[in-house]
């Protein structure tokens, strides 16, 4: 934890102390939900960063398909 984070936590602690018990519980629930969502989205982002699509074809099949779909046109350039 960095020094600025510690200072922020100390500041929020002063504000939280003035809340009622119900307010503190509600804040705790929201913080817990935020942590769960954050860790879940980080994991999803990590796994989503690999590859653009899912295919049952092998890499060789995909490569051959791409090469076969290429079309070239011959155009004589006049110099």
GUFI-130417 format. One record per residue: residue number from 1; residue in one letter; x, z, y of N, C-alpha, C in turn. Coordinates in nm, 3 decimals. Example, Ala and Ser with C-alpha at 12.3 -4.5 7.8 and 13.67 -1.06 7.14 Angstrom:
BEGIN
NODE   nr  rest      nxx      nzz      nyy     caxx     cazz     cayy      cxx      czz      cyy
NODE    1     A    1.319    0.780   -0.569    1.230    0.780   -0.450    1.320    0.780   -0.330
NODE    2     S    1.285    0.708   -0.225    1.367    0.714   -0.106    1.290    0.787    0.003
END
This chain:
BEGIN
NODE   nr  rest      nxx      nzz      nyy     caxx     cazz     cayy      cxx      czz      cyy
NODE    1     X    0.085    0.000   -0.117    0.000    0.000    0.000    0.090    0.000    0.123
NODE    2     X    0.056   -0.084    0.217    0.136   -0.095    0.338    0.098    0.014    0.439
NODE    3     X    0.184    0.034    0.535    0.158    0.135    0.639    0.030    0.104    0.718
NODE    4     X    0.007   -0.021    0.760   -0.119   -0.050    0.831   -0.243   -0.021    0.746
NODE    5     X   -0.234   -0.050    0.615   -0.349   -0.021    0.528   -0.377    0.129    0.525
NODE    6     X   -0.271    0.210    0.520   -0.289    0.356    0.520   -0.357    0.402    0.649
NODE    7     X   -0.317    0.345    0.762   -0.377    0.382    0.890   -0.524    0.342    0.895
NODE    8     X   -0.556    0.225    0.843   -0.695    0.180    0.840   -0.779    0.275    0.755
NODE    9     X   -0.726    0.314    0.640   -0.798    0.406    0.551   -0.820    0.541    0.619
NODE   10     X   -0.719    0.590    0.689   -0.735    0.716    0.762   -0.844    0.706    0.868
NODE   11     X   -0.848    0.593    0.937   -0.951    0.574    1.040   -1.091    0.571    0.979
NODE   12     X   -1.105    0.496    0.869   -1.236    0.489    0.804   -1.277    0.623    0.744
NODE   13     X   -1.180    0.700    0.696   -1.211    0.830    0.638   -1.277    0.920    0.743
NODE   14     X   -1.228    0.914    0.864   -1.289    0.993    0.972   -1.433    0.952    0.997
NODE   15     X   -1.462    0.823    0.990   -1.599    0.776    1.009   -1.688    0.814    0.891
NODE   16     X   -1.634    0.803    0.771   -1.713    0.830    0.650   -1.753    0.976    0.640
NODE   17     X   -1.667    1.065    0.688   -1.697    1.208    0.680   -1.825    1.244    0.754
NODE   18     X   -1.861    1.166    0.855   -1.981    1.197    0.932   -2.108    1.143    0.866
NODE   19     X   -2.096    1.064    0.760   -2.214    1.010    0.691   -2.281    1.116    0.605
NODE   20     X   -2.408    1.095    0.578   -2.480    1.183    0.486   -2.436    1.151    0.343
NODE   21     X   -2.474    1.236    0.250   -2.439    1.215    0.110   -2.497    1.083    0.058
NODE   22     X   -2.620    1.053    0.098   -2.684    0.928    0.055   -2.609    0.807    0.113
NODE   23     X   -2.570    0.817    0.238   -2.494    0.710    0.302   -2.360    0.687    0.234
NODE   24     X   -2.295    0.798    0.196   -2.166    0.787    0.126   -2.183    0.721   -0.010
NODE   25     X   -2.290    0.758   -0.082   -2.315    0.698   -0.213   -2.343    0.548   -0.201
NODE   26     X   -2.420    0.511   -0.100   -2.451    0.369   -0.080   -2.324    0.291   -0.045
NODE   27     X   -2.240    0.349    0.038   -2.113    0.286    0.072   -2.024    0.272   -0.052
NODE   28     X   -2.022    0.374   -0.134   -1.944    0.371   -0.258   -1.992    0.261   -0.351
NODE   29     X   -2.123    0.245   -0.363   -2.179    0.139   -0.448   -2.138    0.002   -0.397
NODE   30     X   -2.146   -0.017   -0.265   -2.110   -0.147   -0.207   -1.961   -0.176   -0.224
NODE   31     X   -1.877   -0.075   -0.209   -1.733   -0.094   -0.229   -1.703   -0.129   -0.374
NODE   32     X   -1.768   -0.060   -0.468   -1.746   -0.088   -0.610   -1.790   -0.230   -0.644
NODE   33     X   -1.904   -0.272   -0.591   -1.954   -0.408   -0.614   -1.856   -0.510   -0.556
NODE   34     X   -1.803   -0.482   -0.440   -1.707   -0.571   -0.375   -1.580   -0.586   -0.459
NODE   35     X   -1.533   -0.476   -0.516   -1.413   -0.480   -0.599   -1.438   -0.562   -0.725
NODE   36     X   -1.554   -0.543   -0.787   -1.586   -0.620   -0.909   -1.594   -0.769   -0.879
NODE   37     X   -1.659   -0.805   -0.770   -1.671   -0.946   -0.734   -1.535   -1.006   -0.699
NODE   38     X   -1.453   -0.929   -0.631   -1.321   -0.977   -0.591   -1.234   -1.006   -0.713
NODE   39     X   -1.232   -0.913   -0.809   -1.149   -0.935   -0.928   -1.203   -1.049   -1.012
NODE   40     X   -1.335   -1.062   -1.018   -1.396   -1.171   -1.095   -1.364   -1.305   -1.030
NODE   41     X   -1.377   -1.314   -0.898   -1.351   -1.442   -0.831   -1.203   -1.478   -0.836
NODE   42     X   -1.114   -1.381   -0.833   -0.971   -1.410   -0.845   -0.941   -1.470   -0.981
NODE   43     X   -1.001   -1.413   -1.085   -0.979   -1.464   -1.220   -1.036   -1.604   -1.234
NODE   44     X   -1.155   -1.627   -1.180   -1.216   -1.760   -1.185   -1.132   -1.860   -1.106
NODE   45     X   -1.085   -1.822   -0.989   -1.001   -1.910   -0.909   -0.872   -1.946   -0.983
NODE   46     X   -0.816   -1.849   -1.053   -0.693   -1.873   -1.129   -0.716   -1.979   -1.236
NODE   47     X   -0.822   -1.962   -1.315   -0.847   -2.056   -1.423   -0.900   -2.190   -1.371
NODE   48     X   -0.968   -2.191   -1.260   -1.017   -2.317   -1.203   -0.906   -2.399   -1.138
NODE   49     X   -0.792   -2.339   -1.115   -0.684   -2.412   -1.050   -0.609   -2.505   -1.146
NODE   50     X   -0.641   -2.499   -1.274   -0.575   -2.583   -1.372   -0.665   -2.698   -1.413
NODE   51     X   -0.627   -2.819   -1.377   -0.701   -2.937   -1.421   -0.824   -2.964   -1.339
NODE   52     X   -0.856   -3.090   -1.327   -0.970   -3.130   -1.247   -1.096   -3.147   -1.331
NODE   53     X   -1.080   -3.172   -1.460   -1.197   -3.193   -1.544   -1.165   -3.152   -1.688
NODE   54     X   -1.268   -3.138   -1.767   -1.253   -3.101   -1.907   -1.291   -3.222   -1.990
NODE   55     X   -1.208   -3.255   -2.086   -1.235   -3.369   -2.172   -1.186   -3.339   -2.312
NODE   56     X   -1.256   -3.393   -2.410   -1.213   -3.375   -2.549   -1.114   -3.483   -2.590
NODE   57     X   -1.092   -3.580   -2.502   -0.997   -3.687   -2.530   -0.854   -3.634   -2.516
NODE   58     X   -0.764   -3.693   -2.593   -0.624   -3.655   -2.580   -0.565   -3.718   -2.455
NODE   59     X   -0.451   -3.668   -2.414   -0.385   -3.721   -2.296   -0.349   -3.868   -2.316
NODE   60     X   -0.309   -3.903   -2.437   -0.273   -4.042   -2.467   -0.395   -4.133   -2.454
NODE   61     X   -0.510   -4.087   -2.504   -0.633   -4.167   -2.494   -0.671   -4.190   -2.348
NODE   62     X   -0.663   -4.087   -2.269   -0.697   -4.098   -2.127   -0.600   -4.193   -2.058
NODE   63     X   -0.471   -4.179   -2.088   -0.370   -4.266   -2.029   -0.394   -4.412   -2.068
NODE   64     X   -0.423   -4.437   -2.196   -0.449   -4.574   -2.241   -0.575   -4.631   -2.176
NODE   65     X   -0.676   -4.547   -2.159   -0.800   -4.591   -2.094   -0.775   -4.631   -1.949
NODE   66     X   -0.696   -4.553   -1.880   -0.663   -4.584   -1.740   -0.585   -4.714   -1.731
NODE   67     X   -0.486   -4.729   -1.820   -0.405   -4.851   -1.819   -0.489   -4.974   -1.851
NODE   68     X   -0.583   -4.960   -1.944   -0.668   -5.073   -1.983   -0.764   -5.112   -1.871
NODE   69     X   -0.801   -5.017   -1.787   -0.898   -5.048   -1.681   -0.834   -5.109   -1.557
NODE   70     X   -0.702   -5.116   -1.555   -0.634   -5.174   -1.439   -0.661   -5.323   -1.432
NODE   71     X   -0.679   -5.370   -1.314   -0.694   -5.515   -1.296   -0.603   -5.559   -1.182
NODE   72     X   -0.530   -5.663   -1.210   -0.437   -5.715   -1.111   -0.483   -5.853   -1.069
NODE   73     X   -0.462   -5.884   -0.947   -0.494   -6.018   -0.901   -0.365   -6.084   -0.854
NODE   74     X   -0.356   -6.207   -0.886   -0.236   -6.280   -0.846   -0.264   -6.349   -0.714
NODE   75     X   -0.178   -6.326   -0.623   -0.193   -6.388   -0.492   -0.055   -6.439   -0.452
NODE   76     X   -0.049   -6.565   -0.429    0.078   -6.624   -0.388    0.101   -6.596   -0.240
NODE   77     X    0.213   -6.538   -0.215    0.250   -6.509   -0.077    0.333   -6.623   -0.023
NODE   78     X    0.299   -6.670    0.092    0.372   -6.782    0.152    0.472   -6.726    0.253
NODE   79     X    0.595   -6.762    0.231    0.700   -6.717    0.323    0.748   -6.829    0.408
END
